[in-house]
């Protein structure tokens, strides 16, 4: 039986294609009419609900003590699906102020490195513990804010400089996660992985 926090996480995943649909099919209305377009507000509201579910599922799981293995697995995946899909859509589909392609490429490369690194280290060490750093949370928050900026702001220079700053924090967070994974490797490379 899927518990309430996991259902909230699944809702975030289900909202992502709706966000993509609004960007893909109504970008001209959003771009040309900006804050007079109903699709502009629908997109902002849908994305905001998805972001709220990110905080809500964690709060509910702790409040009701309903922390499940599937929820722990799905939560970060739902975050990555939401943020990267929306960022990619706003990079290649003009809704008024596209995100720089270097930024989206960097974010994608970072996720690939982190995921493949976690899988590799987990297979060698037998398990891996993900420690969340404040820099990682700041990077995620900035990735969310730049999506709002792409929709709301009309200054290309502001978006560019904000993307540089977000990229910096994202790289720092990736380095910390990689370091955290490397120190979990066994000292003896021939050691048999142990299950914790």
C-alpha positions in Angstrom: 0.0 0.0 0.0 1.4 3.4 -1.0 1.5 5.8 1.9 0.5 9.5 1.7 4.0 11.0 1.3 4.7 8.7 -1.6 1.4 9.7 -3.2 2.5 13.3 -2.9 5.8 12.4 -4.6 4.0 10.6 -7.4 1.8 13.7 -7.9 5.0 15.8 -8.5 6.0 13.3 -11.2 2.5 13.5 -12.8 2.6 17.3 -12.8 5.8 17.4 -14.9 4.3 16.3 -18.2 1.6 18.9 -17.7 4.2 21.6 -17.2 6.0 20.4 -20.4 2.7 20.4 -22.3 2.0 24.0 -21.3 5.5 25.1 -22.4 5.5 23.1 -25.6 2.0 24.0 -26.8 1.4 27.5 -25.4 4.8 29.1 -25.5 3.8 31.7 -28.1 0.9 32.9 -25.9 3.2 33.0 -22.9 5.9 34.7 -24.8 3.8 37.3 -26.6 1.2 38.1 -24.0 3.4 37.4 -20.9 1.4 38.2 -17.7 -1.9 38.6 -19.7 -1.9 35.0 -20.9 -3.9 32.5 -18.8 -1.4 29.8 -19.8 1.3 31.9 -18.1 -0.4 31.8 -14.8 -1.5 28.2 -15.3 2.2 27.3 -15.9 3.3 29.2 -12.8 0.6 27.7 -10.6 1.3 24.1 -11.8 5.0 24.5 -11.3 4.5 26.0 -7.9 2.3 23.2 -6.8 4.9 20.7 -7.9 7.6 22.6 -5.9 5.4 22.7 -2.8 4.9 18.9 -3.0 8.7 18.6 -2.7 8.6 20.1 0.7 5.2 18.6 1.6 6.1 15.0 1.1 9.1 15.3 3.4 7.2 17.1 6.1 4.3 14.6 6.0 6.6 11.6 6.1 8.4 12.9 9.2 5.2 14.1 10.8 3.4 10.8 10.3 6.5 8.7 10.6 5.8 7.2 7.2 9.3 7.0 5.8 9.3 4.2 3.2 12.0 2.7 1.0 10.1 3.4 -2.2 9.4 7.0 -1.1 13.1 7.6 -0.3 13.9 6.2 -3.7 11.2 8.2 -5.7 11.7 11.6 -4.0 15.1 12.5 -5.5 14.0 11.0 -8.9 10.9 13.1 -8.9 12.9 16.3 -8.1 15.4 15.6 -11.0 12.6 14.8 -13.4 10.7 18.0 -12.5 13.7 20.4 -12.5 15.6 19.0 -15.4 12.6 18.5 -17.7 11.4 22.0 -17.0 14.9 23.5 -17.5 15.4 21.7 -20.7 12.0 22.7 -22.0 12.7 26.4 -21.2 16.1 26.1 -22.9 14.9 24.9 -26.3 11.4 26.4 -26.3 11.2 30.2 -26.1 8.7 31.3 -23.5 10.2 34.8 -23.3 13.7 34.3 -21.9 15.3 31.0 -22.7 17.8 29.5 -20.3 21.4 29.3 -21.6 22.2 26.0 -23.2 25.5 25.7 -21.4 23.7 25.8 -18.1 21.2 23.0 -19.0 24.1 20.9 -20.4 26.1 21.4 -17.2 23.1 20.4 -15.0 22.5 17.3 -17.1 26.2 16.3 -17.0 26.2 16.8 -13.2 23.2 14.5 -12.7 24.7 11.8 -15.0 28.0 11.9 -13.1 26.3 11.8 -9.7 23.9 9.0 -10.6 26.5 6.9 -12.3 29.0 7.6 -9.4 26.4 6.6 -6.8 25.6 3.3 -8.7 29.3 2.5 -9.1 30.2 3.2 -5.5 27.1 1.4 -4.2 28.0 -1.7 -6.2 31.6 -1.6 -4.8 30.8 -0.7 -1.2 27.6 -2.8 -1.1 25.6 0.3 -0.1 25.9 4.1 -0.2 24.7 6.7 2.3 23.6 10.0 0.7 24.5 12.9 3.0 22.7 16.1 2.0 24.8 19.3 2.2 23.5 22.8 2.7 25.3 23.8 -0.6 23.3 21.1 -2.4 20.0 22.5 -1.0 21.1 26.0 -2.1 21.9 24.8 -5.6 18.5 23.1 -5.8 16.8 26.2 -4.6 18.6 28.3 -7.2 17.7 25.9 -10.0 14.1 26.4 -9.0 14.5 30.2 -8.9 16.1 30.4 -12.3 13.1 28.6 -13.8 10.8 31.2 -12.3 13.2 33.9 -13.6 13.1 32.4 -17.1 9.3 32.8 -17.1 9.0 36.1 -15.3 12.1 38.2 -16.0 12.7 39.7 -19.4 16.4 40.7 -18.9 18.7 38.2 -20.6 21.8 39.5 -18.7 20.1 38.8 -15.3 19.3 35.3 -16.4 22.8 34.7 -17.7 24.5 35.9 -14.5 22.1 34.0 -12.4 22.8 30.9 -14.4 26.5 31.4 -13.8 25.9 31.6 -10.1 23.6 28.6 -10.1 26.2 26.6 -12.1 28.9 27.5 -9.5 26.8 26.2 -6.6 25.7 23.1 -8.6 29.4 22.2 -9.3 30.3 22.7 -5.7 27.5 20.5 -4.6 28.5 17.8 -7.1 32.1 17.8 -5.8 30.8 17.4 -2.2 28.6 14.5 -3.2 31.4 12.8 -5.1 33.8 13.3 -2.2 31.1 11.8 0.2 30.8 8.8 -2.1 34.5 8.2 -2.4 35.2 8.2 1.3 32.6 5.4 1.6 34.7 3.1 -0.6 36.4 0.2 1.2 40.1 0.6 2.0 40.7 -2.9 0.5 39.7 -2.8 -3.2 39.4 -6.6 -3.2 37.0 -6.6 -0.2 33.7 -8.3 -0.7 30.8 -5.8 -0.6 28.8 -5.9 2.7 25.2 -5.3 3.0 24.3 -2.8 5.7 
